[in-house]
Amino acid sequence: MNIKQIARRIVIEEFGLKAADDSTFGNLVTEFQMRLGLDDDAMRAALASNPVLRRDLASLLSVGESFFLRCGEHEACLVGHVERLLRQGGRPVIWSAGCARGEEPYSIAMVLTERLGAGLRERVMIVGTDVDGRSLETAREGVYGSWSFRGVGYEVLHKYFRPCDGGHRVSDELLGWPRFQHLSIQEHLATLGPGTVDVVLFRNVAIYLTEPALHAIHDGLSRVLVPGGLLLQAVTDPAPSRERWSRQSGGPHGVYVHQPDGRHGRKPLDGALAGSEFAAPVSQVRPLLRQGLESTRSRTARCASGRTRAGKPDASSAAVQSDECRSDPQEILSMMQKARNLANAGRVSDAVELVSGVLRCHPHVREAYVLRGQLHLHDGNSDESIKDLRSALFISPADVITRYWYSVALERAGWSDRAAAQRMVIEDALSGRVDEHLLEDGETTVSDMRGLILSRKGALP
Ligand SMILES: C[S@@+](CC[C@H](N)C(=O)[O-])C[C@H]1O[C@@H](n2cnc3c(N)ncnc32)[C@H](O)[C@@H]1O
């Protein structure tokens, strides 16, 4: 066999990659060989004996493209899952399979820190693997150029990165938390014991793989993931077999729960829909991170009045920036928590005032509208509640939980028909979703929501 044939065999058989047509692949191999400065015999020997070289050969066939905070739905889901495991005393293991330059593992570290607090690196293991050795050097160094930050707001950049030559470096708080290993997914799978991983991010890699390789990897993931563990794939990635995975997301978000023996984990109804009405929704981290993006786009929008008469958040009616509005995401989170605490202590009007302050400065924090809407509802002020919940839905129309609260507020205001119409929208949104799929708060399941809708059908306005 000549070098190109050997190389082709390696990338297909060992790494499961779709090799491009002969001439394109041949050119890549020739370039690779020239870069190494090896003649055919030396190249043949190196390919036979050097696994690092074989991985780098494999990396020629894919693009190490990635960016920070790439999928908010996945991040919210992951945070909810990890939070539950931590509450149960677990030490979650998260694997970014095909992590490229590390944006994905660092994003995990960021959202966990943002939502669950600092100091988790001892309790949550984050591992990133890739065949591309050069990408992993960048990952270990933690220095990124602006393209990796598209979609990331100023506050995130400021909080988790430091300017340096060549771009921005990951802060000391996060650097060293994700561990990077120069291994193919297949190699890493072979090193892992059964049921040793809690979450796998296998995103935007499957497109490079042959069908048999993809099947083998899904089988391998099923072996190493704990029952109930999460597999996160990109919208464009082929779904794993339904026998062992249940689809978590009704939308095209590629969240799968590992159910090796068809068991469906059931979590009790809690969070914002159970006794503690003012509990923090798990999904609140993302909109807060987006604040940064908002502020870079339009600094002057920070002190916008909150919303228009139609209940629509209004960034255009920006006022001047004031001291009151210089809060960072962490401060907003803590103000929201303070408002919940006040509400839970019975000081509902103080809580409303606090949330109103947040909204005056940050008119795009959906959770603030939801919380204030709930507070108004609690106070019997259905009209104000309706306005706030409508604002929240304007920001995020697909949010089932907000729509549920909206239907409750409509019902309380005497709009039974409109409440019923909203419930129908929710039922439509839930149709086709599996019972165990978690909704936006990362805790309430589709089945919980179906039960609530059913119970509200019989509720008096
Ligand atoms: C498009 S990037 C995806 C990065 C990240 N997962 C994301 O979604 O942002 C694909 C990465 O998968 C890696 N890759 C492809 N096949 C692989 C394999 N068999 N084992 C490990 N990594 C692989 C490539 O080197 C590349 O860095």
The ligand as an SDF file (V2000), in Angstrom:
LIG
                    3D

 27 29  0  0  0  0  0  0  0  0999 V2000
  -16.5500   21.3400   14.6550 C   0  0  0  0  0  0  0  0  0  0  0  0
  -15.5300   20.9140   15.9980 S   0  0  0  0  0  0  0  0  0  0  0  0
  -16.7210   20.8390   17.2990 C   0  0  0  0  0  0  0  0  0  0  0  0
  -16.2490   21.5080   18.5510 C   0  0  0  0  0  0  0  0  0  0  0  0
  -17.2640   21.5380   19.6740 C   0  0  0  0  0  0  0  0  0  0  0  0
  -17.7300   20.2120   20.0130 N   0  0  0  0  0  0  0  0  0  0  0  0
  -18.4420   22.4310   19.3360 C   0  0  0  0  0  0  0  0  0  0  0  0
  -19.5200   21.9110   18.9960 O   0  0  0  0  0  0  0  0  0  0  0  0
  -18.3200   23.6400   19.3860 O   0  0  0  0  0  0  0  0  0  0  0  0
  -15.2230   19.1780   15.6640 C   0  0  0  0  0  0  0  0  0  0  0  0
  -14.0190   18.6370   16.4270 C   0  0  0  0  0  0  0  0  0  0  0  0
  -14.1210   17.2180   16.4820 O   0  0  0  0  0  0  0  0  0  0  0  0
  -12.8240   16.6800   16.4090 C   0  0  0  0  0  0  0  0  0  0  0  0
  -12.9370   15.2580   15.9890 N   0  0  0  0  0  0  0  0  0  0  0  0
  -13.3800   14.7590   14.8210 C   0  0  0  0  0  0  0  0  0  0  0  0
  -13.3530   13.4130   14.8450 N   0  0  0  0  0  0  0  0  0  0  0  0
  -12.8980   13.0640   16.0550 C   0  0  0  0  0  0  0  0  0  0  0  0
  -12.6530   11.8070   16.6930 C   0  0  0  0  0  0  0  0  0  0  0  0
  -12.8870   10.6360   16.0700 N   0  0  0  0  0  0  0  0  0  0  0  0
  -12.1970   11.8310   17.9480 N   0  0  0  0  0  0  0  0  0  0  0  0
  -11.9530   13.0090   18.5900 C   0  0  0  0  0  0  0  0  0  0  0  0
  -12.1510   14.2070   18.0500 N   0  0  0  0  0  0  0  0  0  0  0  0
  -12.6250   14.2430   16.7980 C   0  0  0  0  0  0  0  0  0  0  0  0
  -12.1300   17.5820   15.4160 C   0  0  0  0  0  0  0  0  0  0  0  0
  -10.7200   17.5240   15.5360 O   0  0  0  0  0  0  0  0  0  0  0  0
  -12.6850   18.9540   15.7590 C   0  0  0  0  0  0  0  0  0  0  0  0
  -11.8710   19.6520   16.6470 O   0  0  0  0  0  0  0  0  0  0  0  0
  1  2  1  0
  2  3  1  0
  2 10  1  0
  3  4  1  0
  4  5  1  0
  5  6  1  0
  5  7  1  0
  7  8  2  0
  7  9  1  0
 10 11  1  0
 11 12  1  0
 11 26  1  0
 12 13  1  0
 13 14  1  0
 13 24  1  0
 14 15  1  0
 14 23  1  0
 15 16  2  0
 16 17  1  0
 17 18  1  0
 17 23  2  0
 18 19  1  0
 18 20  2  0
 20 21  1  0
 21 22  2  0
 22 23  1  0
 24 25  1  0
 24 26  1  0
 26 27  1  0
M  CHG  2   2   1   9  -1
M  END
$$$$
